[in-house]
Amino acid sequence: MNCQGLGIRQNIVFRDNTSAMKLEENGRMSAGKRTRHFDIKYFYITDLIKRKEITIKYYPIGSMWADYMTKPLVGKDFHTYRKNIMNVN
């Protein structure tokens, strides 16, 4: 609780890429020869995770509502995403 008596919300980042999650959680320790060129600023998220300011959770790609705007969808997937985002029956 903070000074005003409000609960503190935990920041959760949802990912669908387990390799990216391992890099974020372990930092340089899980970096291979293809990721050694990453600048230190990209591992800032690793510090946030260690300080428990954010949490990373796996979320399957078929459930990410942001995919509606970033990927071409057809058929059933398109209608499902559109229905939920635009509140269309």
MMTF fields as JSON, N, C-alpha, C and O atoms, coordinates in Angstrom:
{
  "mmtfVersion": "1.0.0",
  "mmtfProducer": "UNKNOWN",
  "numBonds": 355,
  "numAtoms": 356,
  "numGroups": 89,
  "numChains": 1,
  "numModels": 1,
  "chainsPerModel": [1],
  "groupsPerChain": [89],
  "chainIdList": ["A"],
  "bondAtomList": [4, 2, 8, 6, 12, 10, 16, 14, 20, 18, 24, 22, 28, 26, 32, 30, 36, 34, 40, 38, 44, 42, 48, 46, 52, 50, 56, 54, 60, 58, 64, 62, 68, 66, 72, 70, 76, 74, 80, 78, 84, 82, 88, 86, 92, 90, 96, 94, 100, 98, 104, 102, 108, 106, 112, 110, 116, 114, 120, 118, 124, 122, 128, 126, 132, 130, 136, 134, 140, 138, 144, 142, 148, 146, 152, 150, 156, 154, 160, 158, 164, 162, 168, 166, 172, 170, 176, 174, 180, 178, 184, 182, 188, 186, 192, 190, 196, 194, 200, 198, 204, 202, 208, 206, 212, 210, 216, 214, 220, 218, 224, 222, 228, 226, 232, 230, 236, 234, 240, 238, 244, 242, 248, 246, 252, 250, 256, 254, 260, 258, 264, 262, 268, 266, 272, 270, 276, 274, 280, 278, 284, 282, 288, 286, 292, 290, 296, 294, 300, 298, 304, 302, 308, 306, 312, 310, 316, 314, 320, 318, 324, 322, 328, 326, 332, 330, 336, 334, 340, 338, 344, 342, 348, 346, 352, 350],
  "bondOrderList": [1, 1, 1, 1, 1, 1, 1, 1, 1, 1, 1, 1, 1, 1, 1, 1, 1, 1, 1, 1, 1, 1, 1, 1, 1, 1, 1, 1, 1, 1, 1, 1, 1, 1, 1, 1, 1, 1, 1, 1, 1, 1, 1, 1, 1, 1, 1, 1, 1, 1, 1, 1, 1, 1, 1, 1, 1, 1, 1, 1, 1, 1, 1, 1, 1, 1, 1, 1, 1, 1, 1, 1, 1, 1, 1, 1, 1, 1, 1, 1, 1, 1, 1, 1, 1, 1, 1, 1],
  "groupList": [{"groupName": "MET", "atomNameList": ["N", "CA", "C", "O"], "elementList": ["N", "C", "C", "O"], "formalChargeList": [0, 0, 0, 0], "bondAtomList": [1, 0, 2, 1, 3, 2], "bondOrderList": [1, 1, 2], "singleLetterCode": "M", "chemCompType": "L-PEPTIDE LINKING"}, {"groupName": "ASN", "atomNameList": ["N", "CA", "C", "O"], "elementList": ["N", "C", "C", "O"], "formalChargeList": [0, 0, 0, 0], "bondAtomList": [1, 0, 2, 1, 3, 2], "bondOrderList": [1, 1, 2], "singleLetterCode": "N", "chemCompType": "L-PEPTIDE LINKING"}, {"groupName": "CYS", "atomNameList": ["N", "CA", "C", "O"], "elementList": ["N", "C", "C", "O"], "formalChargeList": [0, 0, 0, 0], "bondAtomList": [1, 0, 2, 1, 3, 2], "bondOrderList": [1, 1, 2], "singleLetterCode": "C", "chemCompType": "L-PEPTIDE LINKING"}, {"groupName": "GLN", "atomNameList": ["N", "CA", "C", "O"], "elementList": ["N", "C", "C", "O"], "formalChargeList": [0, 0, 0, 0], "bondAtomList": [1, 0, 2, 1, 3, 2], "bondOrderList": [1, 1, 2], "singleLetterCode": "Q", "chemCompType": "L-PEPTIDE LINKING"}, {"groupName": "GLY", "atomNameList": ["N", "CA", "C", "O"], "elementList": ["N", "C", "C", "O"], "formalChargeList": [0, 0, 0, 0], "bondAtomList": [1, 0, 2, 1, 3, 2], "bondOrderList": [1, 1, 2], "singleLetterCode": "G", "chemCompType": "PEPTIDE LINKING"}, {"groupName": "LEU", "atomNameList": ["N", "CA", "C", "O"], "elementList": ["N", "C", "C", "O"], "formalChargeList": [0, 0, 0, 0], "bondAtomList": [1, 0, 2, 1, 3, 2], "bondOrderList": [1, 1, 2], "singleLetterCode": "L", "chemCompType": "L-PEPTIDE LINKING"}, {"groupName": "ILE", "atomNameList": ["N", "CA", "C", "O"], "elementList": ["N", "C", "C", "O"], "formalChargeList": [0, 0, 0, 0], "bondAtomList": [1, 0, 2, 1, 3, 2], "bondOrderList": [1, 1, 2], "singleLetterCode": "I", "chemCompType": "L-PEPTIDE LINKING"}, {"groupName": "ARG", "atomNameList": ["N", "CA", "C", "O"], "elementList": ["N", "C", "C", "O"], "formalChargeList": [0, 0, 0, 0], "bondAtomList": [1, 0, 2, 1, 3, 2], "bondOrderList": [1, 1, 2], "singleLetterCode": "R", "chemCompType": "L-PEPTIDE LINKING"}, {"groupName": "VAL", "atomNameList": ["N", "CA", "C", "O"], "elementList": ["N", "C", "C", "O"], "formalChargeList": [0, 0, 0, 0], "bondAtomList": [1, 0, 2, 1, 3, 2], "bondOrderList": [1, 1, 2], "singleLetterCode": "V", "chemCompType": "L-PEPTIDE LINKING"}, {"groupName": "PHE", "atomNameList": ["N", "CA", "C", "O"], "elementList": ["N", "C", "C", "O"], "formalChargeList": [0, 0, 0, 0], "bondAtomList": [1, 0, 2, 1, 3, 2], "bondOrderList": [1, 1, 2], "singleLetterCode": "F", "chemCompType": "L-PEPTIDE LINKING"}, {"groupName": "ASP", "atomNameList": ["N", "CA", "C", "O"], "elementList": ["N", "C", "C", "O"], "formalChargeList": [0, 0, 0, 0], "bondAtomList": [1, 0, 2, 1, 3, 2], "bondOrderList": [1, 1, 2], "singleLetterCode": "D", "chemCompType": "L-PEPTIDE LINKING"}, {"groupName": "THR", "atomNameList": ["N", "CA", "C", "O"], "elementList": ["N", "C", "C", "O"], "formalChargeList": [0, 0, 0, 0], "bondAtomList": [1, 0, 2, 1, 3, 2], "bondOrderList": [1, 1, 2], "singleLetterCode": "T", "chemCompType": "L-PEPTIDE LINKING"}, {"groupName": "SER", "atomNameList": ["N", "CA", "C", "O"], "elementList": ["N", "C", "C", "O"], "formalChargeList": [0, 0, 0, 0], "bondAtomList": [1, 0, 2, 1, 3, 2], "bondOrderList": [1, 1, 2], "singleLetterCode": "S", "chemCompType": "L-PEPTIDE LINKING"}, {"groupName": "ALA", "atomNameList": ["N", "CA", "C", "O"], "elementList": ["N", "C", "C", "O"], "formalChargeList": [0, 0, 0, 0], "bondAtomList": [1, 0, 2, 1, 3, 2], "bondOrderList": [1, 1, 2], "singleLetterCode": "A", "chemCompType": "L-PEPTIDE LINKING"}, {"groupName": "LYS", "atomNameList": ["N", "CA", "C", "O"], "elementList": ["N", "C", "C", "O"], "formalChargeList": [0, 0, 0, 0], "bondAtomList": [1, 0, 2, 1, 3, 2], "bondOrderList": [1, 1, 2], "singleLetterCode": "K", "chemCompType": "L-PEPTIDE LINKING"}, {"groupName": "GLU", "atomNameList": ["N", "CA", "C", "O"], "elementList": ["N", "C", "C", "O"], "formalChargeList": [0, 0, 0, 0], "bondAtomList": [1, 0, 2, 1, 3, 2], "bondOrderList": [1, 1, 2], "singleLetterCode": "E", "chemCompType": "L-PEPTIDE LINKING"}, {"groupName": "HIS", "atomNameList": ["N", "CA", "C", "O"], "elementList": ["N", "C", "C", "O"], "formalChargeList": [0, 0, 0, 0], "bondAtomList": [1, 0, 2, 1, 3, 2], "bondOrderList": [1, 1, 2], "singleLetterCode": "H", "chemCompType": "L-PEPTIDE LINKING"}, {"groupName": "TYR", "atomNameList": ["N", "CA", "C", "O"], "elementList": ["N", "C", "C", "O"], "formalChargeList": [0, 0, 0, 0], "bondAtomList": [1, 0, 2, 1, 3, 2], "bondOrderList": [1, 1, 2], "singleLetterCode": "Y", "chemCompType": "L-PEPTIDE LINKING"}, {"groupName": "PRO", "atomNameList": ["N", "CA", "C", "O"], "elementList": ["N", "C", "C", "O"], "formalChargeList": [0, 0, 0, 0], "bondAtomList": [1, 0, 2, 1, 3, 2], "bondOrderList": [1, 1, 2], "singleLetterCode": "P", "chemCompType": "L-PEPTIDE LINKING"}, {"groupName": "TRP", "atomNameList": ["N", "CA", "C", "O"], "elementList": ["N", "C", "C", "O"], "formalChargeList": [0, 0, 0, 0], "bondAtomList": [1, 0, 2, 1, 3, 2], "bondOrderList": [1, 1, 2], "singleLetterCode": "W", "chemCompType": "L-PEPTIDE LINKING"}],
  "groupTypeList": [0, 1, 2, 3, 4, 5, 4, 6, 7, 3, 1, 6, 8, 9, 7, 10, 1, 11, 12, 13, 0, 14, 5, 15, 15, 1, 4, 7, 0, 12, 13, 4, 14, 7, 11, 7, 16, 9, 10, 6, 14, 17, 9, 17, 6, 11, 10, 5, 6, 14, 7, 14, 15, 6, 11, 6, 14, 17, 17, 18, 6, 4, 12, 0, 19, 13, 10, 17, 0, 11, 14, 18, 5, 8, 4, 14, 10, 9, 16, 11, 17, 7, 14, 1, 6, 0, 1, 8, 1],
  "groupIdList": [1, 2, 3, 4, 5, 6, 7, 8, 9, 10, 11, 12, 13, 14, 15, 16, 17, 18, 19, 20, 21, 22, 23, 24, 25, 26, 27, 28, 29, 30, 31, 32, 33, 34, 35, 36, 37, 38, 39, 40, 41, 42, 43, 44, 45, 46, 47, 48, 49, 50, 51, 52, 53, 54, 55, 56, 57, 58, 59, 60, 61, 62, 63, 64, 65, 66, 67, 68, 69, 70, 71, 72, 73, 74, 75, 76, 77, 78, 79, 80, 81, 82, 83, 84, 85, 86, 87, 88, 89],
  "secStructList": [7, 7, 6, 6, 1, 7, 7, 7, 7, 7, 3, 3, 3, 3, 3, 1, 7, 2, 2, 2, 2, 2, 2, 2, 2, 2, 4, 4, 4, 4, 7, 7, 6, 6, 6, 6, 6, 7, 7, 4, 4, 4, 4, 2, 2, 2, 2, 2, 2, 2, 6, 6, 1, 3, 3, 3, 3, 3, 7, 7, 4, 4, 4, 7, 6, 6, 2, 2, 2, 2, 1, 7, 7, 7, 2, 2, 2, 2, 2, 2, 2, 2, 2, 2, 2, 2, 6, 7, 7],
  "xCoordList": [0.839, 0.0, 0.881, 1.95, 0.406, 1.146, 0.592, -0.278, 1.08, 0.706, -0.78, -1.333, -1.431, -2.836, -3.77, -4.986, -3.21, -4.019, -4.453, -5.305, -3.875, -4.219, -3.271, -2.091, -3.796, -2.958, -2.044, -2.399, -0.9, 0.051, -0.172, -0.139, -0.4, -0.595, 0.743, 1.722, 0.773, 1.985, 1.975, 0.97, 3.088, 3.209, 3.568, 4.59, 2.72, 2.937, 3.127, 2.33, 4.19, 4.458, 4.201, 4.816, 3.298, 2.982, 3.818, 3.921, 4.412, 5.268, 4.808, 4.258, 5.038, 4.76, 6.046, 5.996, 7.185, 8.473, 9.282, 9.763, 9.423, 10.112, 11.605, 12.209, 12.212, 13.635, 13.86, 14.824, 12.986, 13.094, 12.889, 13.541, 11.989, 11.745, 12.993, 13.323, 13.678, 14.892, 15.98, 16.685, 16.121, 17.102, 16.769, 17.659, 15.501, 15.086, 15.274, 15.66, 15.007, 15.103, 16.547, 16.918, 17.357, 18.723, 19.776, 20.91, 19.426, 20.375, 21.508, 21.294, 22.702, 23.878, 24.218, 24.891, 23.765, 24.1, 23.511, 24.1, 22.361, 21.764, 22.011, 21.431, 22.863, 23.176, 24.175, 25.197, 23.863, 24.759, 25.601, 25.651, 26.268, 27.146, 26.358, 26.898, 25.103, 24.288, 23.665, 23.17, 23.681, 23.084, 24.123, 23.758, 25.385, 26.425, 26.521, 27.009, 26.069, 26.166, 25.112, 25.15, 24.171, 23.132, 23.77, 24.632, 23.346, 23.838, 23.281, 22.252, 23.953, 23.556, 22.172, 21.475, 21.757, 20.442, 19.312, 18.218, 19.555, 18.529, 18.342, 17.334, 19.289, 19.165, 18.648, 18.691, 18.164, 17.551, 16.351, 16.092, 15.629, 14.455, 14.85, 14.073, 16.059, 16.555, 16.663, 16.336, 17.124, 17.216, 15.829, 15.637, 14.867, 13.504, 12.903, 12.175, 13.205, 12.703, 13.35, 12.67, 14.662, 15.347, 14.824, 14.755, 14.451, 13.908, 12.424, 11.802, 11.863, 10.441, 9.506, 8.416, 9.957, 9.098, 8.164, 7.076, 8.595, 7.737, 7.836, 8.784, 6.852, 6.824, 6.57, 5.78, 7.237, 7.033, 6.309, 6.706, 5.248, 4.468, 4.271, 4.157, 4.232, 3.988, 2.504, 1.645, 2.228, 0.855, 0.856, 1.594, 0.067, 0.117, -0.24, -1.031, 0.352, 0.193, -1.256, -1.666, -2.008, -3.399, -4.303, -5.443, -3.808, -4.62, -4.221, -4.837, -3.217, -2.755, -3.673, -3.703, -4.421, -5.364, -4.653, -5.242, -3.42, -2.676, -2.354, -2.08, -2.38, -2.096, -3.105, -2.804, -4.273, -5.308, -4.806, -5.126, -4.02, -3.535, -2.182, -1.772, -1.482, -0.123, 0.053, 1.078, -0.927, -0.798, -2.023, -3.139, -1.812, -2.98, -3.744, -3.184, -4.993, -5.824, -6.955, -7.481, -7.321, -8.423, -9.348, -8.963, -10.55, -11.502, -11.904, -12.197, -11.914, -12.399, -11.596, -12.178, -10.262, -9.439, -9.811, -9.939, -9.983, -10.346, -11.661, -11.765, -12.663, -13.978, -13.955, -14.636, -13.177, -13.072, -12.425, -12.934, -11.298, -10.608, -11.483, -11.592, -12.099, -12.942, -14.107, -14.447, -14.707, -15.859, -15.452, -16.171, -14.316, -13.89, -13.371, -13.62, -12.662, -12.098, -13.162, -13.171, -14.06, -15.059, -16.396, -17.345, -16.473, -17.706, -18.879, -19.971, -18.602, -19.6, -20.103, -19.31, -21.395, -21.944, -21.946, -22.373],
  "yCoordList": [-1.181, 0.0, 1.24, 1.268, 2.259, 3.501, 4.44, 4.048, 5.662, 6.624, 6.963, 7.308, 6.871, 7.242, 6.057, 6.187, 4.917, 3.752, 2.957, 2.074, 3.263, 2.536, 1.364, 1.442, 0.291, -0.861, -0.58, 0.196, -1.189, -0.997, -2.093, -3.28, -1.68, -2.647, -3.167, -2.426, -4.419, -5.01, -4.883, -5.171, -4.454, -4.32, -5.665, -6.258, -6.144, -7.43, -7.2, -6.514, -7.779, -7.718, -9.112, -10.081, -9.211, -10.496, -10.689, -9.783, -11.859, -12.197, -13.503, -14.37, -13.631, -14.902, -15.541, -16.53, -14.988, -15.485, -15.927, -15.094, -17.235, -17.739, -17.422, -17.253, -17.337, -16.985, -15.562, -15.296, -14.658, -13.276, -13.212, -12.427, -14.033, -14.051, -14.518, -13.962, -15.527, -16.013, -14.952, -14.779, -14.234, -13.154, -12.063, -11.526, -11.742, -10.688, -11.094, -10.271, -12.339, -12.791, -13.054, -12.768, -13.594, -13.975, -12.964, -13.019, -12.052, -11.041, -11.639, -12.526, -11.15, -11.57, -13.048, -13.643, -13.636, -15.032, -15.972, -17.013, -15.623, -16.494, -15.974, -16.486, -14.967, -14.425, -15.335, -15.719, -15.668, -16.489, -15.622, -14.405, -16.237, -15.451, -14.538, -13.547, -14.857, -13.983, -12.816, -11.874, -12.865, -11.784, -10.989, -10.109, -11.27, -10.555, -9.09, -8.262, -8.768, -7.393, -6.483, -5.272, -7.04, -6.219, -5.217, -5.564, -4.005, -2.95, -3.157, -3.808, -2.611, -2.786, -2.212, -2.68, -1.205, -0.607, -1.597, -1.44, -2.606, -3.6, -4.565, -5.267, -4.597, -5.453, -4.679, -5.185, -3.472, -2.68, -3.415, -3.338, -4.119, -4.857, -5.948, -6.293, -6.494, -7.493, -6.887, -7.539, -5.636, -4.955, -4.718, -4.853, -4.366, -4.149, -5.428, -5.394, -6.551, -7.846, -8.19, -8.656, -7.962, -8.256, -7.387, -7.835, -6.135, -5.231, -5.46, -4.783, -6.431, -6.8, -5.641, -5.522, -4.782, -3.694, -4.165, -3.617, -5.186, -5.782, -7.296, -7.845, -7.945, -9.402, -9.76, -9.106, -10.791, -11.246, -12.574, -13.49, -12.671, -13.906, -14.321, -13.486, -15.633, -16.163, -16.068, -16.359, -15.659, -15.559, -16.089, -15.563, -17.097, -17.698, -16.705, -15.784, -16.907, -15.963, -15.861, -14.811, -16.9, -16.856, -16.03, -15.747, -15.637, -14.875, -13.406, -12.654, -12.993, -11.605, -10.723, -10.85, -9.831, -8.986, -7.948, -7.438, -7.624, -6.657, -7.233, -6.471, -8.542, -9.16, -8.749, -8.8, -8.352, -7.927, -6.775, -6.7, -5.874, -4.7, -4.925, -4.109, -5.995, -6.161, -7.298, -7.374, -8.174, -9.328, -9.449, -9.142, -9.895, -10.118, -11.355, -12.45, -11.183, -12.291, -12.531, -11.588, -13.777, -14.124, -15.115, -15.798, -15.173, -16.18, -16.039, -14.944, -17.172, -17.24, -16.338, -15.663, -16.317, -15.474, -14.0, -13.284, -13.552, -12.153, -11.809, -10.783, -12.657, -12.38, -12.428, -11.641, -13.346, -13.437, -12.185, -11.61, -11.764, -10.574, -9.334, -8.517, -9.19, -8.032, -7.969, -6.9, -9.112, -9.16, -8.676, -7.892, -9.133, -8.77, -7.338, -6.662, -6.873, -5.527, -4.465, -3.439, -4.7, -3.693, -3.925, -3.17, -4.965, -5.303, -5.494, -4.955, -6.284, -6.594, -8.008, -8.914, -8.206, -9.561, -10.308, -11.461],
  "zCoordList": [0.0, 0.0, 0.0, 0.61, -0.697, -0.687, 0.374, 1.152, 0.416, 1.473, 1.471, 2.515, 0.324, 0.226, 0.467, 0.329, 0.822, 1.131, -0.093, 0.008, -1.239, -2.46, -2.647, -2.306, -3.188, -3.48, -4.664, -5.551, -4.684, -5.771, -6.797, -6.473, -8.044, -9.116, -9.587, -9.668, -9.89, -10.414, -11.93, -12.579, -12.482, -13.928, -14.529, -14.185, -15.429, -16.074, -17.56, -18.2, -18.108, -19.541, -20.087, -19.644, -21.043, -21.647, -22.9, -23.727, -23.042, -24.177, -24.798, -24.118, -26.097, -26.761, -27.28, -28.011, -26.909, -27.367, -26.14, -25.372, -25.967, -24.775, -24.801, -23.741, -25.979, -26.064, -25.572, -24.853, -25.95, -25.479, -23.971, -23.283, -23.464, -22.016, -21.255, -20.208, -21.773, -21.116, -21.117, -20.122, -22.243, -22.304, -21.295, -20.635, -21.18, -20.261, -18.805, -17.975, -18.497, -17.115, -16.689, -15.551, -17.589, -17.234, -17.662, -17.185, -18.544, -18.996, -19.809, -20.636, -19.57, -20.339, -20.145, -20.987, -19.057, -18.791, -19.84, -20.13, -20.412, -21.417, -22.829, -23.786, -22.969, -24.295, -24.998, -24.43, -26.233, -27.04, -27.941, -27.765, -28.914, -29.774, -30.717, -31.207, -30.971, -31.83, -31.07, -31.688, -29.768, -28.98, -28.203, -27.424, -28.389, -27.65, -28.062, -27.292, -29.245, -29.723, -29.105, -29.319, -28.343, -27.721, -26.773, -25.966, -26.882, -26.004, -24.597, -24.418, -23.626, -22.228, -21.965, -21.065, -22.735, -22.495, -22.763, -22.22, -23.587, -23.856, -22.689, -22.615, -21.802, -20.624, -19.416, -18.294, -19.629, -18.562, -17.981, -16.78, -18.822, -18.355, -17.372, -16.481, -17.528, -16.587, -15.186, -14.195, -15.114, -13.817, -13.227, -12.019, -14.071, -13.582, -13.02, -12.027, -13.649, -13.168, -11.824, -10.909, -11.705, -10.438, -9.299, -8.154, -9.614, -8.59, -8.345, -7.526, -9.074, -8.958, -9.293, -8.733, -10.226, -10.688, -11.8, -11.98, -12.546, -13.568, -13.483, -12.923, -14.042, -14.136, -15.591, -16.272, -16.057, -17.428, -17.384, -16.663, -18.157, -18.215, -19.664, -20.562, -19.868, -21.201, -21.532, -20.701, -22.746, -23.226, -24.653, -25.486, -24.969, -26.308, -27.404, -27.198, -28.555, -29.664, -30.143, -30.637, -30.007, -30.449, -29.562, -29.929, -28.39, -27.448, -27.342, -26.586, -28.077, -28.016, -28.854, -30.078, -28.209, -28.938, -29.79, -30.742, -29.482, -30.29, -31.669, -32.596, -31.826, -33.12, -34.186, -35.379, -33.774, -34.721, -35.58, -36.766, -34.991, -35.715, -36.38, -37.205, -36.052, -36.553, -37.55, -38.226, -37.648, -38.533, -39.427, -39.008, -40.652, -41.514, -41.051, -40.994, -40.728, -40.258, -41.248, -41.838, -41.425, -42.318, -41.623, -40.674, -42.112, -41.653, -40.21, -39.731, -39.517, -38.145, -37.206, -36.356, -37.347, -36.491, -36.641, -35.648, -37.877, -38.113, -37.433, -36.76, -37.604, -37.032, -35.496, -34.839, -34.934, -33.477, -32.893, -31.931, -33.475, -32.979, -33.159, -32.244, -34.315, -34.576, -33.595, -33.088, -33.335, -32.417, -31.029, -30.41, -30.544, -29.199, -29.099, -28.101, -30.107, -30.051, -30.282, -29.601, -31.238, -31.583, -30.901, -31.112, -30.086, -29.372, -30.346, -30.163, -31.382, -32.404, -32.181, -31.928, -32.27, -32.107, -33.416, -33.468]
}
